[in-house]
Amino acid sequence: MKTWWVGNLILFLVVVPAVLTLINRTITPILEIRTHARNILDNVVTLTGKLDDVPEQLAVTDEVVKQVAAGALRYASGADKVAELH
């Protein structure tokens, strides 16, 4: 009967706290990962809402690039003529 008491005492003073510590060390990172995953999901939803204007902005950028290319061509041809005079 005395060995049962010793076994129960060891179980409750050593094994149970060790198991609880290991469970706590496992669940804590899982909960942190869950929080980070929710934050990532919220930010992705916000980001996709801001991407709606991208096609219009790309069209504007395309027009600006065409204007800059035309201006650069005019500048280069003018600079070439100046270089021929000297």
Secondary structure, 3 states (H helix, E strand, C coil): CHHHHHHHHHHHHHHHHHHHHHHHHHHHHHHHHHHHHHHHHHHHHHHHHHHHHHHHHHHHHHHHHHHHHHHHHHHHHHHHHHHHHC
